[in-house]
Amino acid sequence: MEQEFDVVLTGSDGPVEGIAKKLDHSAYDEAYEFISVDETVHLLIAKENGQWTRVAGTDPYFSGWADELAEQVK
């Protein structure tokens, strides 16, 4: 079962609002996907060996987004 929740990331022109969902059946310990409301930002983060890392997503991106998303999924 996928768990969805609202997320706001910090963008250069203001907040980037979107929906994050926990991905089931992932090859990682834990993984989340974020898609902005306007679908211009996509981010996939995964936790391996206790560390969160950006696995995929749109470019360019802010390096802090993976940490921001990880904080909001806790």
DAWO-V205630 format. One record per residue. RES is the residue in three letters. PSI is psi in whole degrees, 0 to 359 (999 if undefined). Layout:
((RES	PSI) (RES	PSI))
This chain:
((MET	131) (GLU	139) (GLN	121) (GLU	147) (PHE	156) (ASP	142) (VAL	144) (VAL	121) (LEU	159) (THR	117) (GLY	171) (SER	329) (ASP	8) (GLY	186) (PRO	147) (VAL	106) (GLU	145) (GLY	191) (ILE	135) (ALA	148) (LYS	142) (LYS	133) (LEU	127) (ASP	160) (HIS	36) (SER	155) (ALA	356) (TYR	167) (ASP	317) (GLU	144) (ALA	145) (TYR	145) (GLU	133) (PHE	133) (ILE	125) (SER	158) (VAL	319) (ASP	5) (GLU	23) (THR	342) (VAL	128) (HIS	134) (LEU	133) (LEU	121) (ILE	152) (ALA	152) (LYS	122) (GLU	131) (ASN	37) (GLY	0) (GLN	135) (TRP	138) (THR	150) (ARG	125) (VAL	322) (ALA	170) (GLY	181) (THR	154) (ASP	146) (PRO	166) (TYR	160) (PHE	132) (SER	333) (GLY	348) (TRP	321) (ALA	317) (ASP	319) (GLU	315) (LEU	319) (ALA	320) (GLU	323) (GLN	343) (VAL	349) (LYS	999))
